[in-house]
């Protein structure tokens, strides 16, 4: 196998740097202790905390508010479904609402398909 002359020098430099990093890594892991490990993981911990505060916490709040809104619905409330259908609640069963979308036109939808309560 023929190696380009400048490329072989690059491989030698890379091998030397890798060996140097491996030898210094074992020395620092022996004397570094848990403080060094914590400092190495600090950026990862910060990313997880930021992700929790910016994504997970607001989503949990929205889910809780939506669940509370669905539980507070009663017959006669006007709603909007996830499919964009407006209707008035005529009946409530365990997990199903019967809504009237036009005069004498009633459909059954799952409670989870309700997007919002609208004003009359």
C-alpha positions as CSV (number, residue, x, y, z in Angstrom):
1,X,0.0,0.0,0.0
2,X,1.5,3.4,-1.0
3,X,1.1,6.2,1.4
4,X,1.4,9.9,0.4
5,X,4.7,11.2,2.0
6,X,3.1,14.1,3.8
7,X,0.2,11.9,5.0
8,X,2.6,9.5,6.9
9,X,3.9,12.4,8.9
10,X,0.3,13.4,9.8
11,X,-0.4,9.8,11.0
12,X,2.8,9.9,13.1
13,X,1.8,13.2,14.7
14,X,-1.8,11.9,15.4
15,X,-0.4,8.7,17.0
16,X,1.9,10.7,19.2
17,X,-0.9,13.0,20.3
18,X,-3.1,10.1,21.0
19,X,-0.5,8.3,23.1
20,X,0.2,11.6,25.0
21,X,-3.5,12.1,25.7
22,X,-3.8,8.5,26.9
23,X,-0.9,8.8,29.3
24,X,-2.0,12.2,30.6
25,X,-5.6,10.9,31.0
26,X,-4.5,8.1,33.3
27,X,-2.4,10.5,35.4
28,X,-5.3,13.0,35.8
29,X,-7.8,10.3,36.6
30,X,-5.7,9.1,39.5
31,X,-5.2,12.5,41.1
32,X,-8.3,14.4,39.8
33,X,-10.9,13.0,42.1
34,X,-14.6,13.6,42.0
35,X,-14.2,17.4,41.5
36,X,-12.6,16.9,38.1
37,X,-15.4,14.5,37.1
38,X,-18.0,16.9,38.2
39,X,-16.3,19.7,36.2
40,X,-16.2,17.5,33.2
41,X,-20.0,16.8,33.5
42,X,-21.0,20.3,34.3
43,X,-21.9,21.3,30.7
44,X,-24.0,18.2,30.3
45,X,-25.8,18.8,33.6
46,X,-26.4,22.5,32.6
47,X,-27.9,21.4,29.3
48,X,-30.2,18.9,31.0
49,X,-31.4,21.6,33.5
50,X,-32.0,24.2,30.7
51,X,-33.9,21.6,28.6
52,X,-36.1,20.8,31.6
53,X,-36.8,24.4,32.4
54,X,-37.5,25.5,28.8
55,X,-39.2,22.4,27.3
56,X,-40.5,19.9,29.9
57,X,-41.9,22.2,32.6
58,X,-44.0,24.4,30.2
59,X,-45.3,21.3,28.5
60,X,-46.4,19.8,31.8
61,X,-48.2,23.1,32.7
62,X,-50.0,23.1,29.3
63,X,-51.1,19.5,29.8
64,X,-52.3,20.2,33.3
65,X,-54.3,23.2,32.1
66,X,-55.8,21.3,29.2
67,X,-56.9,18.4,31.5
68,X,-58.5,20.9,33.9
69,X,-60.4,22.6,31.1
70,X,-61.7,19.3,29.8
71,X,-62.9,18.3,33.3
72,X,-64.7,21.6,33.7
73,X,-66.8,21.2,30.5
74,X,-70.5,20.8,30.9
75,X,-73.6,20.5,28.6
76,X,-74.2,23.7,26.7
77,X,-70.5,24.7,26.4
78,X,-69.2,25.6,22.9
79,X,-66.0,23.8,22.0
80,X,-63.4,23.5,19.2
81,X,-62.1,20.1,18.3
82,X,-58.6,19.3,17.2
83,X,-60.0,18.8,13.7
84,X,-61.3,22.4,13.6
85,X,-65.0,21.6,14.2
86,X,-67.0,24.0,16.4
87,X,-69.9,22.5,18.3
88,X,-72.0,22.7,21.4
89,X,-71.9,19.8,24.0
90,X,-75.2,17.9,24.2
91,X,-74.1,14.9,26.2
92,X,-71.2,13.7,28.3
93,X,-70.2,10.0,28.8
94,X,-67.2,8.5,30.3
95,X,-64.6,9.3,27.6
96,X,-67.0,10.6,24.9
97,X,-68.7,13.9,24.2
98,X,-71.8,14.2,22.0
99,X,-71.7,17.6,20.3
100,X,-74.1,19.3,18.0
101,X,-72.4,20.8,15.0
102,X,-75.5,22.0,13.1
103,X,-79.2,21.8,13.7
104,X,-80.1,18.1,14.3
105,X,-76.5,17.0,13.4
106,X,-74.8,15.4,16.4
107,X,-71.5,13.6,16.5
108,X,-69.6,11.7,19.1
109,X,-66.0,12.6,19.8
110,X,-63.4,11.5,22.3
111,X,-62.6,13.9,25.2
112,X,-59.0,13.9,24.0
113,X,-60.1,15.4,20.7
114,X,-61.2,18.7,22.3
115,X,-58.7,21.5,21.6
116,X,-60.4,24.4,23.4
117,X,-63.5,25.9,25.0
118,X,-64.8,28.8,23.0
119,X,-66.9,31.8,23.9
120,X,-70.5,31.9,22.9
